[in-house]
């Protein structure tokens, strides 16, 4: 369903940043928003370098409104 999609490969031709860190958290559905806000406020030292994946544009707009409400850019 994507228009003008591009394939991005992360292999030997494209090196990942040595400072890149990824994490996976298993969290209950009802605690996801609170968990995200907690991580951005308390755990992640540099929140301007965070990438959050969501399922739809509606979800993205919802997360943005929650983050703005909590004074997180």
Backbone as a ProteinNet text record, in pm:
[ID]
protein_1_A
[PRIMARY]
XXXXXXXXXXXXXXXXXXXXXXXXXXXXXXXXXXXXXXXXXXXXXXXXXXXXXXXXXXXXXXXXXXXXXXXXX
[TERTIARY]
79.3	0	83	215.8	299.5	321.2	331.1	361	507	576.6	718.3	803.9	779	855.5	997.8	1091.2	1230.9	1278.8	1367.8	1427.7	1557.3	1574.3	1695.8	1760.3	1886.3	1957.3	2065.4	2071.5	2175.4	2270.1	2364.2	2459.1	2599.9	2689.6	2829.5	2852.4	2763.2	2781.2	2741	2650.8	2602.9	2631.6	2727.3	2765.2	2670.7	2635.4	2554.9	2643.7	2587	2659.7	2704.4	2827.6	2874.2	2802.7	2734.6	2661.8	2515.1	2473.4	2334.3	2305.3	2195.7	2153.4	2005.5	1966.1	1824.5	1785.4	1661	1608.2	1468.3	1429.3	1295.8	1237	1117.6	1049	915.3	889.1	759.5	676.1	565.9	485.2	337.6	255.8	111.7	52.9	-49.1	-113.6	-150.7	-210.4	-257.7	-144.5	-22.1	91.1	186.4	153.1	245.1	273.5	171.5	192.5	271	231.2	303.8	446.8	468.2	602.9	689	631.6	705.1	744.1	649.5	678.5	786.9	778.4	879.5	1017.4	1022.9	1151.3	1212.2	1131.7	1183.2	1226.3	1160.2	1195.3	1309.3	1308	1396.1	1511	1494.3	1591.3	1681.6	1624.1	1701	1767.1	1900.9	1970.9	1956.6	1928.5	1920.9	1794.6	1678.3	1553.2	1537.1	1620.6	1605.6	1651.5	1718.2	1764.2	1685.7	1558.6	1475.6	1381.6	1366	1272.1	1166.4	1040.6	929.3	845.6	824.7	743.7	600.1	506.5	364.3	301.3	179.2	114.7	53.9	-4.9	-77.5	-50.1	-93	-81.5	-161.7	-277.5	-360.6	-283.3	-215.9	-135.6	-22.4	40	149.1	97.4	-16.9	-74.4	-110.4	-160	-193.9	-68.9	38.4	162.7	219.5	216	264.4	185.2	53.8	-26.6	5.6	29.2	66.4	201.9	298.2	431.3	428.6	354.2	341.2	277.6	174.7	106.8	202.7	303	402.8	532.1	526	640.1	761.9	736.7	843.2	832.8	940.8	940	981.1
-120.5	0	126.1	115.4	235.4	286.4	416	476.8	519.6	492.9	528.8	472.8	349.5	285.5	258.3	261.3	231.7	123.3	38.3	-63.7	-7.2	-21.6	22.1	-100.3	-124.5	-240.6	-195.7	-263.2	-237	-355.8	-351	-461.5	-404.5	-477	-436.2	-306.1	-270.2	-144.9	-22.9	-40.2	69.8	37.2	105.3	78.2	149.8	81.5	142.5	228.1	330.5	417.4	338	357.8	286.4	331.7	445.7	495.7	454.1	382.1	338.1	232.8	249.8	153.7	127.1	1.1	-28.6	-116.8	-103.9	-179.8	-228	-335	-390.3	-409.8	-358.9	-370.7	-439.4	-539	-605.8	-540.8	-479.9	-403.3	-423.5	-423.3	-441.7	-323.4	-351.1	-250.8	-125	-142.3	-26.5	54.5	4.5	75.9	135.2	121.5	163.4	313.4	395.9	540.5	586.7	539.4	574.7	526.1	408	353.6	436.3	480.6	564.3	696.7	759.7	887.1	867.2	760.1	731.1	711.5	631.5	608.4	738.1	822	947	1045.2	1042.8	1135.2	1084.3	956	904.3	815.9	745.5	642.9	687.1	744.7	778.2	914.4	918.5	1043.3	1151	1112.6	1208.8	1184	1227.5	1192.1	1249.1	1343.8	1396.8	1297.3	1189.3	1089.8	961.1	968.7	849.6	833.3	709.5	677.2	583.6	624.2	545.2	497.9	367.8	312	294.3	331.3	312.5	250.4	202.8	128.5	217.9	330.4	412.5	560.8	641.4	787	833.9	774.2	809.6	785.1	670.7	641	742.7	780.2	878.4	1012	1056.9	1182.9	1174.3	1059.7	1039.8	1046.5	979.1	980.6	1121.7	1194.8	1333.2	1416.9	1401.3	1480.4	1445.1	1318.3	1276.2	1334.3	1327.6	1379.7	1530.8	1601.1	1746.9	1780.1	1704.9	1725.8	1706.5	1620.8	1593.7	1672	1777.2	1865.2	1790.3	1694.3	1620.5	1648.4	1690.4	1720.9	1600.3
0	0	0	-8.8	-7.8	-149.5	-163.1	-292.3	-292.5	-400.3	-415.4	-302	-263	-155.9	-202.5	-108.2	-136	-43.2	-93.6	-9.9	48.3	177.8	244.9	305.1	270.8	322.3	419.1	529.4	627.4	628	537.6	528.8	517	454.1	450.3	375.7	285.1	210.2	292.6	384.2	468.4	614	670.2	808.3	904.5	1012.4	1117.7	1206.2	1262.1	1353.1	1475.6	1521.5	1641.4	1768.2	1760.8	1878	1877.5	1773.7	1764.9	1870.6	1939.3	2040.9	2019.8	2020.3	2011.9	2128.6	2166.5	2279.9	2246.6	2310.2	2293.5	2431.9	2450.5	2579.5	2558	2635.2	2633.2	2741.9	2703	2797.4	2765.6	2868.3	2847.7	2771.8	2694.7	2610.3	2689.1	2804.8	2882	2945.1	2938.9	2998.6	2893.9	2767.4	2661.8	2663.5	2671.7	2667.5	2790.6	2906.9	3028.5	3024.1	2969.7	2956.9	2862.7	2751.4	2656.8	2721.6	2788.3	2855.4	2960.7	3038.9	3140.9	3077	2970.5	2904.1	2853.3	2791.5	2735.9	2844.3	2957.4	3066.5	3153.3	3185.6	3290.5	3242.5	3134.4	3095.8	2980.6	2878.8	2758.2	2776.7	2773.3	2803.1	2696.3	2573	2464.4	2382.3	2431.5	2363.3	2223	2182.6	2047.4	1941	1983.2	1888.9	1894.9	1929.5	1947.5	1828.9	1786.1	1679	1736.8	1728.3	1781.5	1662.9	1653.7	1545.8	1592.2	1507.5	1533.8	1409.8	1424.7	1316.8	1208.5	1246.6	1150.2	1173.2	1078.3	1092.6	1213.5	1235.4	1350.9	1480.6	1489.4	1608	1624.9	1513.7	1519.2	1572.4	1523.7	1570.7	1718.2	1762.1	1902.3	1990.1	1947.8	2025.4	2031.5	1921	1920.2	2020	2023.9	2117.6	2262.6	2290.8	2426.8	2463.2	2373.3	2401.8	2422.7	2338.9	2356.8	2491.1	2527.9	2655.5	2773.4	2755.2	2858.6	2838.4	2756.2	2729	2674.9	2588.6	2520.2	2372.2	2313	2168.6	2088
[MASK]
+++++++++++++++++++++++++++++++++++++++++++++++++++++++++++++++++++++++++

